[in-house]
Amino acid sequence: MIVPTPRAIQLTALAAPVGLALGVVAPAAWIAAPIWILGLVLLIVADALLAKKPALAMPTLPATLNIGEGFTLGSDDIAAEFDGPVDRTAPGRFRAMRRGKAQLRRLWARRAGPMGLAWRQVSAKSDRAIPVLPDIRPVRDQGMRQYLNSVSAGNRLRRDHGDGQDFQVLTEFQPGMERRAIDWKASARHASLLAREFHTERDNMIVFAVDAGRAMTDPVGDVPRIDRAVSSALLAAFVALKSGDRVRLYSFAARPQVDSGSITGGTRGFARLHHAAADIDYGVEESNYTLGLVTLDQKLDRRALIVLFTEFTDTTSAELMLAAAQRMLKRHRVLFVLFRDTELEGLRDHAPQSADDLVRANVAQLLLRDRAIVIERLRRMGIDVIEATADAMPLALVERYVNHRERGR
């Protein structure tokens, strides 16, 4: 394919004013303008034929991208067309804007002729995909420090000794032990205060279920809730895999979306989980809790801790969510993860300056009251609930997971 350069276009456009001036001065000389254009066309074709045929080779592209990360094609003579969460910021430069998969649809390569009037261009289709993943590097180190502190806290000499459900041994009660660990019957028989020491279970099943419905696409601090949920889930999953547990990532909206399957293998398995997170889409429909959670329950063949990231906006969706959660409690432990709605809290706490401000504050108070009622109902059903700000959520979730794991509840 022959493509004229900006220089050729400028020289061609110059024919119009030149032809107009000649037509005014010497009307018979107007023919010079078409001759000028015809000559340029011939030069453009000749320049393209003299140009070397471009070699269309796949540029070096990153295997994965983190949100906000950019990359270049490596040459100004190569252009590309991407679909998905990648935006072009400059010629040959792109930037990942959100999670998903960036699909490379077409590549172009070109070579300029010696006169700089034409490019010789070739193109080809491509189906290369680049997963765009949430960036958890800023909080992963903090999560690991918190995990290491949790397994070495207190007087335990070995990390396997904890407060789980598997009884291990009777030992003398020591200062710092919890009173609930005292075995009063054994203490009476031996005339000594004895405490039960348990074995912290391994190979637990942890399922991170992400609601990808419309409500989860609303932003919290300019970042969609679903992105913050995925980042928090990945951090907690990283710690869970390091602890020897099994991890599963699952998402649903109007219908089930992503299911990573049961993953083990420590940090080696985390790469699979990280890539699965890129397939969690941004939903535009209301979440179907019944279908999503029943499908998940059917996939699980053992008792698990279900960590559900969700958001509800009205009482109808909340009732459906409560009914689905009640069914999950028959077989599993359930932990609900909710981000605090700081925007509504700001509207409620803001000093009103006008009647409109007062109306907004009253509406925000009503919505927050309904939210608090739903959370209290969840807790009375026996469901654990975390409600934290977006920045505090990743480490709060890791801390709660470690607590669940050690206490086996």
N, C-alpha and C positions, 0 to 999 in steps of 0.2 A: 504494500500500500504506500502511495506517495502522499505526504502531508506537507503543505507549504509552511515555512517558518514565519515568525512575526516580521522578519525583514522582507520577505517576499510579499506579504500582505500589505505592508506599508508602501512598498514601491508600486504595487498595483493600485492602491488607493490614491497615490500621487497622480495617476493618469487623469483623474477627474478634474482637479483644478487646472492642470496643465492644458487639457483639452478645452476647458471653458475659456481660459485666457487666449489660446490660439484662435478659438472661434470668434472672439471679440476683435482681436487685432487683425487676423487674416482668416475670414470665414472658410476659405478653401483648404486651410491647413488642419481642419478638425480631424482629418483622417489619421493624423499622427497619434491620437489617443488610442484608437483600436490597435494600431500597429505596435504601440508601446506595450499594450496588454498582451497581444499575441506573442511578442518577443519574450516577455517575462514568462509566459506559460512554457514556451520552448526551453528557456533557460532552467525553469523549475524541473521540467522533465529530465533535461540533460544532467542537472545536478543530482537528481535522485538516482539516475542510472550510474553515475560515477561514484556514488556513495557505496561503502562496503555493506554487504548484507548483514544485518544485526543477528547476533546469536542469542536466541531466547532460552535462557537457563533459569531455573528456579532460584530466586535469591535466597540468601540465608535468613530464615525467619525463626523467631523464638519458638521453642516447643510449647511453652505456656507463657501467659502474661498475668500479672497481677493488676487489679483495678488501679488506674492512674498511671500505669507504666507505659512508656512509649518505645517505639522501635523505628528503624529506618530500613529502606530497601537496599542501601549500600551503593547505589549509583543513580545519578540524575537521568540516565538514559533508560531507566526501567520505571514503569508505572503499574499500578495494581488497583483492582476494584474489590472491595471487601463488603460483605453483608454482615450485619450483626453489630455487636457492641464496640466497634472500632471506628473512630473518626479521623479524617485526614486533617492534620494541623498545618502542613506545609508540603511542598512538592517532595514526594518520597518519604514523608514522615507521617506516622500514625500514632494514635494514642487510644488505649483501652479505657472506655468510659464506665462500663458496668459489667456484671457477670454475664456469662453466656459463652457461645462459640462463635468466633469470627471466621466466616467462610470466605476464602479467597476464590473469587469467581473467574477473574480473567487477568492475564498478564500482558503487558505491552513492552516491547523493546524497540529502540530506534537508533539510527545513525544519521548524522548530518552530512550533507554533501560538501565538497570542497569550497563551493561558493557561498554556503550558508543560506541557500534559498529553499532547500527542501530537506525533509527527513524521509528516510526509507524505514518503514515501520512494519513490524509483524506482531501478531497477537495469538494467544492460545487460551483455551478454557482451562480451568483448574478447579479441583475440589478439595484443596488443602484446608484443614480446619485447625484453628488455634484456640484452645480453651482459655477463657479469661476467668481467673480464679480470684476469690477474695484474698486480700493481703493480710495474713495473720502474724506476720513477722514482728510487728511492734509489741504484741501481747504474748507471743508464745514463750519468750524467755521468762516473763513474769509468771505465767502459768506453771512452767517447770519449777521455778523457785518455790512457788506455793505448794506444788506437789511434793517436792523433796522435803520441805518443812513438815508437811503433814505426815509423812511416813517415818520421820525421825523424831517427832515430838515426844515429850515425856520421858519416861524411864524405860521405854522399850529398847531392847538390845537387838531385836530382829524385826524386820518389817512385817513378817507374817503374823506377829502377835497383835491382835487388835480387839475390836468389840463387835465382831461379826456374829454369825449364828452357829458356826461350827465349834462345839466345845472341844477344848484341847487339854487343859490340865487345871487342877486345883493348886493354888499357891497361897502363901501367907499374904494377908492384906497389908499393903504398904501405903504410907502417906502419899496422897496424890491420886490413888485409885478411886473410881467412882463407887459410891455406896451401893448402887444397884447391883454391882458385881459380887457382893458378899453372898456366900452360900450359907444361910443360917443353919440348916439342918446338918450339913457337914461340919460346921463350926461347933455345934453342940456335941456331936459325936466325938470329936477330937479335942475338945476343950481348948480350941485355938481358933482365932478369927481367920477364916479362909475365904478366898475370893475365887470366882470362876474366871479363868482366862480363856478367851476364844481365839479361834483361828480366822483371820480375815480371809473371806472367800476370794478365789480367783475365778477367771473364766465366767464372770457374770455377763449377762446380755444387756447391752445398753442400746436403745433405739432413739435416735434423734429425729423426731418427726417434725417437719417444717410445713406449716400452713402457707401455701403460696397463692392464696386467694387475693381478691381485690383489696381487702382491708390491709393486708401486709405490704402492699405497694406504697402506702402513704409514707411520707418521709418523717424521720425523726432526726432533727439536726441536719437536714439536707441530704440524708442518706436513707433510702427505703428501709423499712423495718425488716424486710426479708433479707437484705444484704447483711444487716447487723445480726440477724438471727443465724444466718449461715456462718458468719465469722465466729460467733460465740459457740455454735455447735462444733465447729472444727477444732477450736481450742480445747474444749472439753473432751472431744474424741481423741485428740492427741494425747492428753493425760490418761484417758481410759486405756488406750492401746499400750502406753508405757506401763500401766498397772497390770497388764495381762488379761484384760477383759475383752470380750467380743463387742464390736461396734457395728451399727447399721445406720445408714442415712436414708431417710424416706421423706418424700414430699407429696403433697396433694393439693388440689384446688377444687374445681368442679368434679374432677376425677383424679385418680392416682397418677403421679408423674414419674418420679425417680425412685428407684430402689437399688441401693448399692449391694444388697445382699450382706450376709454376715462376714465381717472382715476381722481377721486376726493378724498376727505377725509383727506386732510392735510398730515402730516407726516405718518399717517397710510397707506395711499395709496402709499407712496414712496417705501415701501418694495416690492410691486407688480412691480413697475417700475424697481427697482433695479434687481429683478430676471429676468425680461424680457430682460434686457441688456445682460445677459449671453448667450442668444440664438442668438445674432447677430454674424454671422459667418464671417470668413475672405475669401473674394471672390478672385477668380483667373480669372474671366471673366470681360470684359468691362461692365460698368454700362449702363443700358437701362433707360435713363431718361424719355423717353416717357411713357413706360409701368409703371415704378415705380411711377411717379408723377400723371399720369392719374388714376391709381388704388387708390392712396391716395385721390385724389379729389373726386372720387366716394364714398369713405367711409365717407366723411365729410358732415354733413347735415347743417352746419352753417359756417359763415365766421370765419376764424382762422388766427393766425399768424404762418406761416410755417417757421421754423428755419432749414435751409438745410445745413448740413455739407457735403462738397464735395471737390473734387480736379480734375483738368483737366490737361492733359498732351499734348494735341495737339489741333489744330484749329478745326478739325472735331468733336471731342467730345464736344468742347466748343460750336459749333454751335447748336448741338442737345440739349445741356443743356440750351442755351439761348431760343430756341424755346419752350421747355417744361416750362421754367420759365415764359415766356410771357403768356402762357395759364393759369398758376396758378394765375397770377395777375388779371384775370377777376373776381375772387371771393374772393381772399385772399390777405393778406399782406405777403410779402416774405422777409426773412432775410437770406442772404448767409453768411456762416461762412467758412473762408479759413485760413489755417495756412501759415504763411510766410515761403517761401522756403529759409531758412538760408544757406543751402548748396550751392544753386546757387548764392546767394548773396556773399558768401565767395569766390567762384571761380571767380566771376566778380571783386571783390575788391582786390583780391590777386595780389601783384606785380609780373608780369611774370618774370621767371628766364630762360625760354627757349621758343622755338617756340611752343612746345606742350602746355605750360601754356598759351600762347597768344591765341591759337586756342580755348582752353577750356573757356577762359574768354570771347571771342567773342560769342561762342555758348551760354554761360550762359546769356550774355546780350540780345541776340535775344529772348531766351525763356522768360526772365523776361519782355521784352518789349511786347511780345504777351500776356503775363499774364496781364499786366497793361491795355492793350487795352480791353481785355474781361471784366475786373473789371469795367472799365469806361463805357462800353456798358451796363452792369448791372445797374449801378447807373443812367444812362440816361433813362433806362426803368422804373425807379421808384422803383428799388429794393435796399434795404439797404444792405450794405456789411461790414462785419467785417474782417479785415486781421490783425492778431496779431501773436506774437511768441507763441510757444506751452505753455510756462510757464505762460504767461500773459492772455491766452485765457479764462480760466474759469471765472475769475473775470471780464474781459472785456465783456463777454457774459451776465453775471448777470447784469452788469451796463446798457447794451443796452436794455435788457428785461425790467428793471424797467423804463427806459426812454420811451419805446414803450407803456408800460402799463399806465403810468401817462398821457402821451400826447394823447393816443388813436389814434396813427397813424401807 
